[in-house]
């Protein structure tokens, strides 16, 4: 049962899944939105330029129906006249065609922006399979598209029927008007009817756009297993990552152990913690921590220190504070400068004693370690 639930597509698509789908050209698109935008651009152009359209069309109609006698019987004159008439007609409709062309180009910006994918242009021979085509014809998606087409026909047809019925008197009156008055009136009726139909299309768009977004998101839904597999592909296999981290820790540990012989002193708890410090007045602002560890690692640090004759000092509060508040390769905190300075002074005196003899220096006691830096003094740490 748990395996079945992991295979169910119940998770939202990841950013990588969405990006991959976009690279393949798979984004939410609404044909109804594009159609509405084109019709709106055309209707608006006809609405605002209706008077100019009717005047130019009246002029072209008058010129087209009037010609001289020699033009009617001379094909050599009729063809240039037809060419000029066609060019003038194209110029009249150029603003309308240009507005609809721009609407068709920029309408994708309204939903997911422009997208060019070469992969979507590649031929897919699987679509030539007749069985797959029949399956697509009777799929749920096809039924939804059929329902949308019926709803669109009902809405647009209903709006068109209402417009015709509402303006039937004006339409019938056109036949009794003079041509100069009937054509502008007809242009206004066509523009108003067109905008009413576009308004009906708006209702379809308001339903289709959310549906297309929902359907696209549902198509890209992922199962828990797919999310885990994607995580492994992007971030790497957890077992491999764990192995890499283990190797990195091992390499860091070897480097740390190799740095212990160069340390000036090892401060211990005496058994739980061990911190190796190194200081040079050439380029060092403060002593550095070159090695630290607890329990078995602390034991190994002490062993290496003894093998390489590195002084070991038991100072439990200082060892706990250094182990808690420092990292490898970092300088010690300023609050521990005084305590560490006393330790280093003791180490230098010890080295001089070992080299020259004399009175053996006393190990420092009661080092000034701030209480707030000692984990043993904190209630939650205790």
C-alpha positions as CSV (number, residue, x, y, z in Angstrom):
1,X,0.0,0.0,0.0
2,X,2.8,2.4,0.8
3,X,4.4,1.7,-2.6
4,X,1.1,2.4,-4.4
5,X,0.8,5.7,-2.6
6,X,4.3,6.7,-3.5
7,X,3.5,6.1,-7.2
8,X,0.3,8.2,-7.2
9,X,0.8,11.7,-8.7
10,X,-0.2,13.7,-5.7
11,X,2.7,16.2,-5.4
12,X,3.0,19.6,-7.1
13,X,5.5,19.7,-10.0
14,X,9.0,20.9,-9.0
15,X,10.7,23.9,-10.6
16,X,13.0,21.5,-12.6
17,X,9.9,19.6,-13.9
18,X,8.3,22.9,-15.0
19,X,11.5,24.1,-16.6
20,X,12.0,20.8,-18.5
21,X,8.4,21.0,-19.7
22,X,8.9,24.5,-20.9
23,X,12.1,23.5,-22.8
24,X,9.9,20.9,-24.6
25,X,7.3,23.6,-25.5
26,X,4.8,22.1,-23.0
27,X,3.1,25.2,-21.4
28,X,-0.4,26.1,-20.7
29,X,-2.0,27.7,-23.8
30,X,-5.5,28.9,-24.4
31,X,-6.7,29.1,-28.0
32,X,-9.8,30.9,-26.7
33,X,-7.6,33.6,-25.3
34,X,-5.8,34.1,-28.5
35,X,-9.0,34.1,-30.5
36,X,-10.5,36.6,-28.1
37,X,-7.5,38.9,-28.3
38,X,-7.5,38.8,-32.1
39,X,-11.3,39.5,-32.3
40,X,-11.0,42.3,-29.7
41,X,-8.2,43.9,-31.7
42,X,-10.2,43.7,-34.9
43,X,-13.5,44.9,-33.3
44,X,-11.7,47.8,-31.6
45,X,-10.1,48.8,-34.9
46,X,-13.5,48.6,-36.7
47,X,-15.2,50.6,-33.9
48,X,-12.7,53.4,-33.8
49,X,-12.1,53.6,-37.6
50,X,-15.6,52.7,-38.7
51,X,-16.3,56.1,-40.2
52,X,-13.1,56.0,-42.2
53,X,-13.7,52.5,-43.3
54,X,-17.2,53.3,-44.6
55,X,-16.1,56.4,-46.4
56,X,-13.2,54.6,-48.1
57,X,-15.4,51.6,-48.9
58,X,-18.1,53.9,-50.4
59,X,-15.4,55.6,-52.5
60,X,-14.0,52.3,-53.7
61,X,-17.5,50.9,-54.5
62,X,-18.4,54.0,-56.5
63,X,-15.1,53.9,-58.4
64,X,-15.5,50.1,-58.9
65,X,-18.9,50.4,-60.4
66,X,-18.1,53.3,-62.7
67,X,-15.8,52.9,-65.7
68,X,-15.4,54.3,-69.2
69,X,-16.6,52.5,-72.3
70,X,-13.1,51.9,-73.7
71,X,-12.1,50.2,-70.4
72,X,-15.0,47.7,-70.7
73,X,-13.8,46.4,-74.1
74,X,-10.1,46.6,-73.7
75,X,-8.5,43.9,-71.4
76,X,-5.2,45.8,-71.4
77,X,-6.9,48.6,-69.6
78,X,-9.0,46.5,-67.3
79,X,-6.1,44.6,-65.7
80,X,-4.2,47.7,-64.5
81,X,-7.5,49.1,-63.2
82,X,-8.2,45.8,-61.3
83,X,-4.6,45.9,-59.9
84,X,-5.0,49.5,-58.7
85,X,-8.4,48.7,-57.2
86,X,-7.0,45.7,-55.3
87,X,-4.1,47.7,-53.9
88,X,-6.5,50.4,-52.7
89,X,-8.7,47.8,-51.1
90,X,-5.7,46.3,-49.3
91,X,-4.7,49.7,-48.0
92,X,-8.2,50.3,-46.7
93,X,-8.1,47.0,-44.7
94,X,-4.4,47.3,-43.8
95,X,-5.0,48.9,-40.3
96,X,-7.5,46.1,-39.5
97,X,-5.1,43.3,-40.7
98,X,-2.2,44.9,-38.9
99,X,-4.0,45.1,-35.6
100,X,-5.1,41.5,-35.8
101,X,-1.6,40.4,-36.8
102,X,-0.1,42.2,-33.8
103,X,-2.7,40.7,-31.5
104,X,-1.9,37.2,-32.8
105,X,1.8,37.8,-32.2
106,X,1.5,39.3,-28.7
107,X,-1.4,37.3,-27.4
108,X,1.0,34.5,-26.1
109,X,2.5,37.1,-23.7
110,X,-0.8,37.0,-21.7
111,X,-0.2,33.4,-20.7
112,X,3.3,32.1,-20.1
113,X,5.0,34.5,-22.4
114,X,6.7,33.8,-25.7
115,X,8.2,30.4,-26.1
116,X,10.3,28.9,-28.9
117,X,11.2,25.2,-28.7
118,X,12.9,23.4,-31.5
119,X,11.9,20.1,-29.9
120,X,8.2,20.8,-30.5
121,X,9.0,21.2,-34.3
122,X,10.5,17.7,-34.5
123,X,8.2,15.1,-36.2
124,X,6.6,12.6,-33.9
125,X,5.8,9.4,-35.9
126,X,3.8,8.0,-32.9
127,X,1.1,10.5,-33.8
128,X,0.6,8.6,-37.2
129,X,-0.5,5.5,-35.3
130,X,-4.2,5.1,-36.2
131,X,-4.9,3.3,-32.9
132,X,-3.5,6.2,-30.9
133,X,-5.5,8.6,-33.0
134,X,-8.7,6.7,-32.3
135,X,-7.8,6.6,-28.6
136,X,-7.3,10.4,-28.6
137,X,-10.6,10.9,-30.3
138,X,-12.5,9.2,-27.5
139,X,-10.3,10.4,-24.6
140,X,-11.5,12.5,-21.8
141,X,-9.6,15.5,-23.2
142,X,-11.5,15.2,-26.5
143,X,-14.8,15.1,-24.6
144,X,-13.9,18.2,-22.7
145,X,-12.9,20.0,-26.0
146,X,-16.2,18.9,-27.5
147,X,-18.1,20.3,-24.5
148,X,-16.1,23.5,-24.8
149,X,-16.9,23.8,-28.5
150,X,-20.6,23.3,-27.9
151,X,-20.6,25.8,-25.1
152,X,-18.7,28.3,-27.3
153,X,-21.3,27.9,-30.1
154,X,-24.1,28.3,-27.7
155,X,-22.7,31.5,-26.1
156,X,-21.5,33.1,-29.3
157,X,-24.6,32.0,-31.2
158,X,-26.9,33.3,-28.4
159,X,-25.1,36.6,-28.3
160,X,-25.3,37.0,-32.1
161,X,-29.0,36.1,-32.1
162,X,-29.7,38.6,-29.3
163,X,-27.8,41.3,-31.2
164,X,-29.7,40.6,-34.4
165,X,-33.1,40.5,-32.6
166,X,-32.3,43.7,-30.7
167,X,-31.3,45.6,-33.9
168,X,-33.8,44.1,-36.3
169,X,-35.6,47.4,-36.8
170,X,-32.4,49.2,-37.6
171,X,-31.3,46.5,-40.0
172,X,-34.7,46.6,-41.8
173,X,-34.5,50.4,-42.0
174,X,-31.3,50.2,-44.0
175,X,-33.1,49.3,-47.1
176,X,-35.2,52.5,-47.1
177,X,-32.2,54.8,-46.5
178,X,-30.0,56.5,-49.0
179,X,-26.8,54.7,-49.8
180,X,-24.7,57.6,-48.3
181,X,-26.5,57.2,-45.0
182,X,-27.1,53.4,-45.1
183,X,-23.4,52.4,-45.4
184,X,-22.2,54.4,-42.2
185,X,-25.2,53.1,-40.3
186,X,-24.4,49.5,-41.4
187,X,-20.8,50.0,-40.3
188,X,-21.9,51.0,-36.9
189,X,-24.3,48.1,-36.6
190,X,-21.5,45.7,-37.7
191,X,-19.0,47.1,-35.2
192,X,-21.5,47.0,-32.3
193,X,-22.5,43.5,-33.1
194,X,-18.9,42.4,-33.4
195,X,-18.1,43.9,-30.0
196,X,-21.1,42.1,-28.5
197,X,-19.9,38.8,-29.8
198,X,-16.4,39.6,-28.5
199,X,-18.0,40.2,-25.1
200,X,-19.6,36.8,-25.3
201,X,-16.1,35.3,-26.0
202,X,-14.8,37.0,-22.8
203,X,-17.1,34.6,-20.8
204,X,-15.5,31.6,-22.5
205,X,-12.0,33.0,-21.9
206,X,-12.7,33.5,-18.2
207,X,-13.5,29.8,-17.9
208,X,-10.9,28.4,-20.4
209,X,-7.8,30.1,-19.0
210,X,-8.1,28.8,-15.4
211,X,-9.0,25.4,-16.8
212,X,-5.9,25.3,-19.1
213,X,-3.7,26.2,-16.1
214,X,-5.3,23.6,-13.9
215,X,-5.0,20.9,-16.7
216,X,-1.4,21.7,-17.4
217,X,-0.5,21.6,-13.7
218,X,-2.3,18.3,-13.3
219,X,-0.4,16.9,-16.3
220,X,2.9,17.7,-14.7
221,X,2.0,16.4,-11.2
222,X,4.6,14.1,-9.7
223,X,4.6,11.1,-7.4
224,X,6.7,11.0,-4.3
225,X,9.0,8.5,-6.0
226,X,9.6,10.9,-8.9
227,X,10.4,13.6,-6.4
228,X,12.9,11.4,-4.7
229,X,14.5,10.3,-8.0
230,X,14.7,13.9,-9.2
231,X,16.3,14.9,-5.9
232,X,18.9,12.2,-6.4
233,X,19.6,13.3,-9.9
234,X,20.0,17.0,-8.9
235,X,21.6,16.7,-5.5
236,X,23.2,13.3,-5.9
237,X,22.6,9.9,-4.3
238,X,22.4,10.2,-0.5
239,X,24.7,7.2,-0.1
240,X,27.2,8.6,-2.5
241,X,27.0,12.0,-0.8
242,X,27.5,10.3,2.6
243,X,30.5,8.5,1.3
244,X,32.0,11.7,-0.1
245,X,31.4,13.4,3.2
246,X,33.0,10.5,5.0
247,X,36.1,10.7,2.8
248,X,36.3,14.4,3.2
249,X,36.1,14.0,7.0
250,X,38.8,11.4,6.8
251,X,41.1,13.6,4.7
252,X,40.5,16.5,7.1
253,X,41.3,14.3,10.0
254,X,44.6,13.1,8.4
255,X,45.6,16.7,7.8
256,X,44.7,17.6,11.3
257,X,46.8,14.7,12.7
258,X,49.7,15.8,10.5
259,X,49.5,19.3,12.0
260,X,49.8,18.1,15.6
261,X,53.6,17.8,15.6
262,X,53.9,21.5,14.6
263,X,51.7,22.6,17.5
264,X,53.2,24.5,20.5
265,X,50.9,22.9,23.1
266,X,48.0,20.5,23.6
267,X,45.4,21.6,26.2
268,X,43.4,18.7,27.6
269,X,40.4,18.1,29.9
270,X,42.4,15.7,30.7
271,X,40.6,12.8,29.0
272,X,37.5,14.1,27.3
273,X,38.9,16.9,25.2
274,X,42.2,17.8,23.6
275,X,42.9,21.0,21.6
276,X,46.3,21.7,19.9
277,X,47.4,25.3,19.6
278,X,50.1,26.9,17.5
279,X,51.4,30.5,17.6
280,X,54.0,32.5,15.7
281,X,54.7,36.2,16.0
282,X,55.3,36.2,12.2
283,X,52.0,36.7,10.5
284,X,49.7,35.4,13.2
285,X,47.4,37.8,15.0
286,X,46.4,35.2,17.6
287,X,47.1,31.5,18.3
288,X,45.4,29.1,15.9
289,X,43.7,25.8,16.6
290,X,45.4,23.1,14.5
291,X,43.7,20.1,16.0
292,X,40.8,19.3,18.3
293,X,38.8,16.3,19.3
294,X,36.9,14.4,22.1
295,X,37.1,11.0,23.6
296,X,39.0,8.6,21.3
297,X,40.1,11.4,19.0
298,X,41.4,13.3,22.0
299,X,43.3,10.2,23.1
300,X,44.9,10.0,19.6
301,X,45.8,13.7,19.7
302,X,47.6,13.2,23.0
303,X,49.4,10.1,21.7
304,X,50.7,11.9,18.7
305,X,51.7,14.9,20.9
306,X,53.8,12.6,23.2
307,X,55.4,10.9,20.2
308,X,56.5,14.3,18.9
309,X,57.4,15.8,22.3
310,X,54.7,18.4,22.1
311,X,53.9,19.8,25.6
312,X,50.6,18.6,27.1
313,X,48.8,20.8,29.7
314,X,45.8,19.8,31.7
315,X,43.5,22.8,31.9
316,X,39.9,21.5,31.9
317,X,38.0,24.8,31.8
318,X,40.2,26.2,29.0
319,X,40.1,22.9,27.0
320,X,36.3,22.8,27.2
321,X,36.0,26.4,26.1
322,X,38.4,26.0,23.2
323,X,36.7,22.8,22.0
324,X,33.3,24.5,22.2
325,X,34.0,27.9,20.7
326,X,36.7,27.3,18.0
327,X,37.0,25.6,14.7
328,X,40.0,24.1,12.9
329,X,42.3,26.7,11.4
330,X,40.6,29.6,13.3
331,X,42.0,32.0,15.8
332,X,41.0,31.6,19.5
333,X,38.3,34.0,20.8
334,X,39.5,37.3,22.2
335,X,38.0,36.4,25.6
336,X,40.6,33.6,25.9
337,X,43.7,35.6,24.9
338,X,44.8,36.0,28.6
339,X,44.4,32.4,29.5
340,X,46.2,31.1,26.4
341,X,48.9,33.7,26.8
342,X,49.7,32.2,30.3
343,X,49.8,28.8,28.7
344,X,52.2,29.8,26.0
345,X,54.4,31.6,28.5
346,X,54.6,28.4,30.5
347,X,55.4,26.4,27.3
348,X,58.3,28.8,26.4
349,X,59.6,28.6,30.0
350,X,59.4,24.8,29.8
351,X,61.3,24.7,26.5
352,X,64.0,26.9,28.0
353,X,64.2,24.7,31.1
354,X,64.6,21.6,28.9
355,X,67.3,23.2,26.9
356,X,69.3,25.1,29.6
357,X,68.2,23.5,32.9
358,X,67.5,25.4,36.1
359,X,64.3,25.5,38.0
360,X,61.3,23.8,36.4
361,X,58.4,26.2,35.7
362,X,55.2,25.6,37.6
363,X,52.1,24.7,35.5
364,X,49.6,27.6,35.5
365,X,46.6,27.2,37.6
366,X,43.2,28.9,37.8
367,X,43.4,30.2,34.3
368,X,41.1,33.2,33.6
369,X,38.5,31.5,31.5
370,X,35.2,33.4,31.4
371,X,32.3,31.5,32.9
372,X,30.0,32.0,30.0
373,X,32.5,30.2,27.7
374,X,32.9,27.1,29.8
375,X,30.1,24.6,28.8
376,X,30.3,22.9,32.2
377,X,29.0,26.0,33.9
378,X,26.0,26.3,31.7
379,X,22.8,24.7,33.1
380,X,21.6,23.3,29.7
381,X,25.1,21.9,29.0
382,X,25.4,20.4,32.5
